[in-house]
Amino acid sequence: MPLNTRVVQICLFLFAFIALLGGTIQMVLGQPATTPRLDNVHRFMAGIYFSMGLICFWAAYTVRTQRTLVYLIAIGVWIAAIGRLVSISIVGLPEPAELWLGYLAPELLVPPILIFSQWKRKDLV
C-alpha cells in the first residue's frame, strides 16, 4: 500500500477508535447533573458520534476505494474542533484543561494531514 494511502488509513482508524469509544462512553454515562432535555440531546449526539466512528472504520477498511468521503470526514472533524474552540471562547476551558486541550490538538492537526495525504495519493484513478 502506498505511504499516503497508509497515512489516510491510519488517520481514519484513529478517528474511528476515538468516536466509537467516545460515543459509547457518552451514551452510557449521559450528561451528569442535568435536565432530561439536555441529557436527551447529549445521548442523541453520542449516537451521532458513535455512528461517525462506524463510518470512519468503514472508510479506513475500504480506503483504496474512498475519495470524497475522506475529505468530508476530515472537514467534519475540523468543524467539530471549531465548535470546541467556540465553546472555550464563550464559557471557558473545562477542567482538567490538559485533557480538553488533548482532545482539541488532534481535532485541529489530523484533518489537514488527512486532507493532504488524500490529495497526494497516487493509487486513486
Backbone as JSON Lines, residues from 0, in Angstrom:
{"i":0,"aa":"M","n":[0.85,-1.17,0.0],"ca":[0.0,0.0,0.0],"c":[0.9,1.24,0.0]}
{"i":1,"aa":"P","n":[0.64,2.21,-0.88],"ca":[1.45,3.44,-0.91],"c":[1.39,4.19,0.43]}
{"i":2,"aa":"L","n":[2.46,4.91,0.73],"ca":[2.58,5.62,2.01],"c":[1.41,6.55,2.28]}
{"i":3,"aa":"N","n":[1.03,7.39,1.32],"ca":[-0.06,8.35,1.55],"c":[-1.37,7.64,1.82]}
{"i":4,"aa":"T","n":[-1.6,6.52,1.16],"ca":[-2.82,5.74,1.42],"c":[-2.78,5.17,2.83]}
{"i":5,"aa":"R","n":[-1.62,4.71,3.26],"ca":[-1.48,4.18,4.63],"c":[-1.71,5.29,5.66]}
{"i":6,"aa":"V","n":[-1.21,6.49,5.4],"ca":[-1.43,7.61,6.32],"c":[-2.92,7.92,6.42]}
{"i":7,"aa":"V","n":[-3.6,7.95,5.29],"ca":[-5.05,8.18,5.28],"c":[-5.74,7.1,6.11]}
{"i":8,"aa":"Q","n":[-5.36,5.86,5.9],"ca":[-5.98,4.75,6.63],"c":[-5.75,4.87,8.13]}
{"i":9,"aa":"I","n":[-4.54,5.19,8.53],"ca":[-4.23,5.34,9.97],"c":[-5.05,6.47,10.58]}
{"i":10,"aa":"C","n":[-5.14,7.6,9.9],"ca":[-5.94,8.73,10.4],"c":[-7.4,8.32,10.56]}
{"i":11,"aa":"L","n":[-7.93,7.6,9.59],"ca":[-9.33,7.17,9.65],"c":[-9.55,6.16,10.78]}
{"i":12,"aa":"F","n":[-8.63,5.21,10.95],"ca":[-8.75,4.27,12.07],"c":[-8.64,5.0,13.41]}
{"i":13,"aa":"L","n":[-7.79,6.02,13.5],"ca":[-7.68,6.82,14.72],"c":[-9.01,7.51,15.03]}
{"i":14,"aa":"F","n":[-9.59,8.17,14.02],"ca":[-10.89,8.81,14.2],"c":[-11.95,7.79,14.6]}
{"i":15,"aa":"A","n":[-11.91,6.61,13.97],"ca":[-12.89,5.56,14.28],"c":[-12.78,5.14,15.74]}
{"i":16,"aa":"F","n":[-11.56,4.89,16.2],"ca":[-11.36,4.48,17.59],"c":[-11.88,5.53,18.57]}
{"i":17,"aa":"I","n":[-11.5,6.78,18.33],"ca":[-11.91,7.87,19.22],"c":[-13.42,8.01,19.24]}
{"i":18,"aa":"A","n":[-14.06,7.98,18.08],"ca":[-15.51,8.19,18.01],"c":[-16.28,7.0,18.58]}
{"i":19,"aa":"L","n":[-15.83,5.78,18.31],"ca":[-16.52,4.61,18.85],"c":[-16.41,4.57,20.37]}
{"i":20,"aa":"L","n":[-15.22,4.83,20.88],"ca":[-15.03,4.83,22.33],"c":[-15.78,6.0,22.98]}
{"i":21,"aa":"G","n":[-15.58,7.2,22.43],"ca":[-16.24,8.38,22.99],"c":[-17.76,8.3,22.9]}
{"i":22,"aa":"G","n":[-18.27,7.83,21.79],"ca":[-19.72,7.69,21.62],"c":[-20.31,6.7,22.61]}
{"i":23,"aa":"T","n":[-19.6,5.58,22.81],"ca":[-20.07,4.57,23.76],"c":[-20.08,5.11,25.18]}
{"i":24,"aa":"I","n":[-18.99,5.75,25.57],"ca":[-18.89,6.29,26.93],"c":[-19.98,7.33,27.17]}
{"i":25,"aa":"Q","n":[-20.17,8.23,26.22],"ca":[-21.16,9.28,26.39],"c":[-22.59,8.73,26.38]}
{"i":26,"aa":"M","n":[-22.84,7.69,25.59],"ca":[-24.16,7.07,25.56],"c":[-24.47,6.41,26.9]}
{"i":27,"aa":"V","n":[-23.49,5.72,27.47],"ca":[-23.69,5.01,28.73],"c":[-23.78,5.99,29.91]}
{"i":28,"aa":"L","n":[-22.85,6.93,29.98],"ca":[-22.81,7.84,31.13],"c":[-23.83,8.97,31.06]}
{"i":29,"aa":"G","n":[-24.16,9.41,29.85],"ca":[-25.06,10.54,29.72],"c":[-24.42,11.83,30.21]}
{"i":30,"aa":"Q","n":[-25.24,12.83,30.42],"ca":[-24.77,14.12,30.91],"c":[-25.05,14.2,32.41]}
{"i":31,"aa":"P","n":[-24.0,14.2,33.25],"ca":[-24.23,14.22,34.7],"c":[-24.86,15.54,35.16]}
{"i":32,"aa":"A","n":[-25.66,15.44,36.2],"ca":[-26.29,16.61,36.83],"c":[-26.93,17.52,35.8]}
{"i":33,"aa":"T","n":[-27.97,17.03,35.16],"ca":[-28.57,17.76,34.06],"c":[-30.09,17.64,34.08]}
{"i":34,"aa":"T","n":[-30.69,18.24,33.1],"ca":[-32.14,18.13,32.91],"c":[-32.42,17.03,31.9]}
{"i":35,"aa":"P","n":[-33.65,16.5,31.87],"ca":[-33.98,15.49,30.88],"c":[-33.74,15.97,29.44]}
{"i":36,"aa":"R","n":[-34.03,17.24,29.19],"ca":[-33.83,17.79,27.84],"c":[-32.36,17.72,27.43]}
{"i":37,"aa":"L","n":[-31.46,18.2,28.31],"ca":[-30.04,18.2,27.98],"c":[-29.47,16.79,27.88]}
{"i":38,"aa":"D","n":[-29.93,15.88,28.76],"ca":[-29.47,14.5,28.69],"c":[-29.91,13.86,27.37]}
{"i":39,"aa":"N","n":[-31.14,14.17,26.95],"ca":[-31.66,13.64,25.7],"c":[-30.8,14.09,24.52]}
{"i":40,"aa":"V","n":[-30.48,15.36,24.48],"ca":[-29.64,15.9,23.4],"c":[-28.25,15.29,23.47]}
{"i":41,"aa":"H","n":[-27.71,15.17,24.68],"ca":[-26.37,14.62,24.87],"c":[-26.28,13.19,24.33]}
{"i":42,"aa":"R","n":[-27.24,12.35,24.69],"ca":[-27.2,10.95,24.23],"c":[-27.48,10.85,22.73]}
{"i":43,"aa":"F","n":[-28.31,11.74,22.19],"ca":[-28.52,11.78,20.74],"c":[-27.2,12.09,20.04]}
{"i":44,"aa":"M","n":[-26.49,13.1,20.51],"ca":[-25.2,13.45,19.92],"c":[-24.17,12.32,20.11]}
{"i":45,"aa":"A","n":[-24.27,11.59,21.21],"ca":[-23.39,10.43,21.42],"c":[-23.65,9.38,20.34]}
{"i":46,"aa":"G","n":[-24.91,9.22,19.96],"ca":[-25.24,8.29,18.88],"c":[-24.65,8.74,17.56]}
{"i":47,"aa":"I","n":[-24.69,10.02,17.29],"ca":[-24.08,10.54,16.06],"c":[-22.56,10.34,16.11]}
{"i":48,"aa":"Y","n":[-21.97,10.61,17.25],"ca":[-20.53,10.42,17.45],"c":[-20.14,8.96,17.18]}
{"i":49,"aa":"F","n":[-20.89,8.02,17.78],"ca":[-20.63,6.6,17.57],"c":[-20.79,6.23,16.1]}
{"i":50,"aa":"S","n":[-21.84,6.75,15.47],"ca":[-22.07,6.47,14.05],"c":[-20.94,6.98,13.18]}
{"i":51,"aa":"M","n":[-20.38,8.13,13.53],"ca":[-19.22,8.65,12.81],"c":[-18.05,7.69,12.92]}
{"i":52,"aa":"G","n":[-17.92,7.05,14.07],"ca":[-16.88,6.05,14.24],"c":[-17.06,4.86,13.3]}
{"i":53,"aa":"L","n":[-18.31,4.42,13.14],"ca":[-18.58,3.33,12.2],"c":[-18.23,3.74,10.77]}
{"i":54,"aa":"I","n":[-18.6,4.95,10.4],"ca":[-18.3,5.45,9.05],"c":[-16.79,5.55,8.84]}
{"i":55,"aa":"C","n":[-16.07,6.06,9.84],"ca":[-14.61,6.17,9.73],"c":[-13.96,4.78,9.63]}
{"i":56,"aa":"F","n":[-14.46,3.83,10.41],"ca":[-13.92,2.48,10.34],"c":[-14.12,1.89,8.95]}
{"i":57,"aa":"W","n":[-15.33,2.03,8.43],"ca":[-15.61,1.5,7.1],"c":[-14.75,2.18,6.04]}
{"i":58,"aa":"A","n":[-14.59,3.5,6.15],"ca":[-13.77,4.23,5.18],"c":[-12.3,3.78,5.28]}
{"i":59,"aa":"A","n":[-11.81,3.53,6.49],"ca":[-10.43,3.05,6.65],"c":[-10.26,1.65,6.08]}
{"i":60,"aa":"Y","n":[-11.23,0.79,6.35],"ca":[-11.17,-0.59,5.87],"c":[-11.22,-0.66,4.35]}
{"i":61,"aa":"T","n":[-11.96,0.24,3.73],"ca":[-12.12,0.26,2.27],"c":[-11.37,1.44,1.66]}
{"i":62,"aa":"V","n":[-10.26,1.83,2.27],"ca":[-9.56,3.07,1.93],"c":[-9.19,3.16,0.45]}
{"i":63,"aa":"R","n":[-8.88,2.05,-0.17],"ca":[-8.45,2.08,-1.57],"c":[-9.56,2.56,-2.51]}
{"i":64,"aa":"T","n":[-10.8,2.47,-2.06],"ca":[-11.91,2.9,-2.92],"c":[-12.49,4.25,-2.53]}
{"i":65,"aa":"Q","n":[-11.96,4.83,-1.47],"ca":[-12.55,6.07,-0.94],"c":[-11.93,7.3,-1.58]}
{"i":66,"aa":"R","n":[-12.78,8.26,-1.88],"ca":[-12.33,9.53,-2.44],"c":[-12.92,10.69,-1.63]}
{"i":67,"aa":"T","n":[-14.09,11.14,-2.02],"ca":[-14.72,12.31,-1.41],"c":[-15.03,12.1,0.06]}
{"i":68,"aa":"L","n":[-15.41,10.9,0.45],"ca":[-15.77,10.64,1.84],"c":[-14.63,11.01,2.8]}
{"i":69,"aa":"V","n":[-13.41,10.76,2.39],"ca":[-12.26,11.08,3.25],"c":[-12.21,12.58,3.52]}
{"i":70,"aa":"Y","n":[-12.41,13.38,2.49],"ca":[-12.42,14.84,2.67],"c":[-13.57,15.28,3.57]}
{"i":71,"aa":"L","n":[-14.74,14.68,3.39],"ca":[-15.9,15.04,4.21],"c":[-15.67,14.71,5.68]}
{"i":72,"aa":"I","n":[-15.06,13.56,5.95],"ca":[-14.74,13.19,7.34],"c":[-13.76,14.18,7.94]}
{"i":73,"aa":"A","n":[-12.71,14.51,7.21],"ca":[-11.7,15.46,7.71],"c":[-12.33,16.81,8.01]}
{"i":74,"aa":"I","n":[-13.16,17.29,7.1],"ca":[-13.82,18.58,7.31],"c":[-14.77,18.51,8.5]}
{"i":75,"aa":"G","n":[-15.48,17.4,8.64],"ca":[-16.39,17.24,9.78],"c":[-15.68,17.29,11.12]}
{"i":76,"aa":"V","n":[-14.53,16.61,11.2],"ca":[-13.75,16.63,12.45],"c":[-13.22,18.04,12.72]}
{"i":77,"aa":"W","n":[-12.75,18.7,11.67],"ca":[-12.21,20.05,11.85],"c":[-13.31,21.03,12.29]}
{"i":78,"aa":"I","n":[-14.51,20.91,11.71],"ca":[-15.63,21.76,12.12],"c":[-15.99,21.49,13.59]}
{"i":79,"aa":"A","n":[-15.94,20.23,14.0],"ca":[-16.2,19.9,15.41],"c":[-15.17,20.58,16.32]}
{"i":80,"aa":"A","n":[-13.91,20.61,15.87],"ca":[-12.86,21.3,16.65],"c":[-13.15,22.79,16.74]}
{"i":81,"aa":"I","n":[-13.65,23.37,15.67],"ca":[-14.02,24.79,15.71],"c":[-15.13,24.99,16.73]}
{"i":82,"aa":"G","n":[-16.09,24.06,16.79],"ca":[-17.14,24.13,17.81],"c":[-16.56,24.11,19.21]}
{"i":83,"aa":"R","n":[-15.56,23.28,19.41],"ca":[-14.91,23.22,20.72],"c":[-14.23,24.55,21.04]}
{"i":84,"aa":"L","n":[-13.57,25.15,20.03],"ca":[-12.91,26.46,20.23],"c":[-13.94,27.55,20.56]}
{"i":85,"aa":"V","n":[-15.08,27.52,19.88],"ca":[-16.14,28.5,20.17],"c":[-16.6,28.33,21.61]}
{"i":86,"aa":"S","n":[-16.81,27.09,22.04],"ca":[-17.23,26.83,23.42],"c":[-16.2,27.36,24.41]}
{"i":87,"aa":"I","n":[-14.93,27.08,24.16],"ca":[-13.87,27.55,25.06],"c":[-13.85,29.07,25.11]}
{"i":88,"aa":"S","n":[-14.06,29.73,23.97],"ca":[-14.02,31.2,23.96],"c":[-15.23,31.81,24.65]}
{"i":89,"aa":"I","n":[-16.36,31.11,24.68],"ca":[-17.57,31.67,25.28],"c":[-17.69,31.32,26.77]}
{"i":90,"aa":"V","n":[-17.49,30.03,27.11],"ca":[-17.72,29.62,28.5],"c":[-16.45,29.18,29.22]}
{"i":91,"aa":"G","n":[-15.33,29.16,28.53],"ca":[-14.06,28.83,29.17],"c":[-13.63,27.39,28.94]}
{"i":92,"aa":"L","n":[-12.42,27.11,29.34],"ca":[-11.8,25.8,29.19],"c":[-12.21,24.91,30.36]}
{"i":93,"aa":"P","n":[-12.81,23.74,30.07],"ca":[-13.2,22.84,31.16],"c":[-11.97,22.3,31.89]}
{"i":94,"aa":"E","n":[-12.21,21.8,33.08],"ca":[-11.15,21.17,33.88],"c":[-11.25,19.66,33.74]}
{"i":95,"aa":"P","n":[-10.16,18.97,33.71],"ca":[-8.79,19.46,33.68],"c":[-8.43,19.97,32.28]}
{"i":96,"aa":"A","n":[-7.82,21.12,32.23],"ca":[-7.52,21.79,30.97],"c":[-6.67,20.92,30.05]}
{"i":97,"aa":"E","n":[-5.74,20.18,30.61],"ca":[-4.85,19.34,29.79],"c":[-5.64,18.3,28.99]}
{"i":98,"aa":"L","n":[-6.66,17.74,29.62],"ca":[-7.49,16.73,28.96],"c":[-8.2,17.33,27.74]}
{"i":99,"aa":"W","n":[-8.82,18.49,27.93],"ca":[-9.6,19.1,26.85],"c":[-8.7,19.64,25.74]}
{"i":100,"aa":"L","n":[-7.53,20.14,26.11],"ca":[-6.56,20.55,25.08],"c":[-6.01,19.32,24.36]}
{"i":101,"aa":"G","n":[-5.92,18.21,25.08],"ca":[-5.51,16.95,24.46],"c":[-6.53,16.44,23.45]}
{"i":102,"aa":"Y","n":[-7.8,16.72,23.67],"ca":[-8.84,16.4,22.69],"c":[-8.72,17.32,21.48]}
{"i":103,"aa":"L","n":[-8.5,18.59,21.77],"ca":[-8.51,19.62,20.72],"c":[-7.33,19.48,19.75]}
{"i":104,"aa":"A","n":[-6.16,19.14,20.26],"ca":[-4.96,19.09,19.41],"c":[-5.13,18.16,18.2]}
{"i":105,"aa":"P","n":[-5.52,16.89,18.37],"ca":[-5.66,16.05,17.18],"c":[-6.83,16.47,16.29]}
{"i":106,"aa":"E","n":[-7.86,17.06,16.9],"ca":[-9.0,17.52,16.09],"c":[-8.6,18.65,15.15]}
{"i":107,"aa":"L","n":[-7.62,19.43,15.55],"ca":[-7.13,20.51,14.69],"c":[-6.0,20.06,13.77]}
{"i":108,"aa":"L","n":[-5.16,19.13,14.23],"ca":[-3.96,18.76,13.47],"c":[-4.15,17.6,12.49]}
{"i":109,"aa":"V","n":[-4.95,16.61,12.85],"ca":[-5.09,15.43,11.99],"c":[-5.87,15.72,10.71]}
{"i":110,"aa":"P","n":[-6.94,16.51,10.72],"ca":[-7.65,16.75,9.45],"c":[-6.78,17.32,8.33]}
{"i":111,"aa":"P","n":[-5.91,18.31,8.58],"ca":[-5.04,18.75,7.47],"c":[-4.1,17.66,6.96]}
{"i":112,"aa":"I","n":[-3.6,16.81,7.88],"ca":[-2.75,15.69,7.47],"c":[-3.55,14.74,6.6]}
{"i":113,"aa":"L","n":[-4.78,14.46,7.01],"ca":[-5.66,13.57,6.26],"c":[-5.96,14.13,4.88]}
{"i":114,"aa":"I","n":[-6.3,15.4,4.81],"ca":[-6.61,16.04,3.52],"c":[-5.39,16.04,2.61]}
{"i":115,"aa":"F","n":[-4.24,16.42,3.14],"ca":[-3.02,16.45,2.33],"c":[-2.66,15.05,1.82]}
{"i":116,"aa":"S","n":[-2.71,14.06,2.69],"ca":[-2.36,12.7,2.29],"c":[-3.34,12.15,1.26]}
{"i":117,"aa":"Q","n":[-4.62,12.45,1.43],"ca":[-5.61,12.0,0.44],"c":[-5.35,12.67,-0.9]}
{"i":118,"aa":"W","n":[-5.05,13.94,-0.87],"ca":[-4.79,14.7,-2.1],"c":[-3.57,14.16,-2.83]}
{"i":119,"aa":"K","n":[-2.56,13.71,-2.08],"ca":[-1.31,13.22,-2.67],"c":[-1.35,11.74,-3.06]}
{"i":120,"aa":"R","n":[-2.44,11.06,-2.79],"ca":[-2.5,9.63,-3.1],"c":[-2.3,9.37,-4.58]}
{"i":121,"aa":"K","n":[-1.45,8.39,-4.88],"ca":[-1.15,8.02,-6.26],"c":[-2.01,6.85,-6.73]}
{"i":122,"aa":"D","n":[-2.65,6.14,-5.78],"ca":[-3.42,4.96,-6.16],"c":[-4.87,5.27,-6.54]}
{"i":123,"aa":"L","n":[-5.23,6.57,-6.54],"ca":[-6.57,6.95,-6.99],"c":[-6.54,7.17,-8.49]}
{"i":124,"aa":"V","n":[-7.47,6.54,-9.16],"ca":[-7.51,6.66,-10.64],"c":[-8.58,7.64,-11.04]}
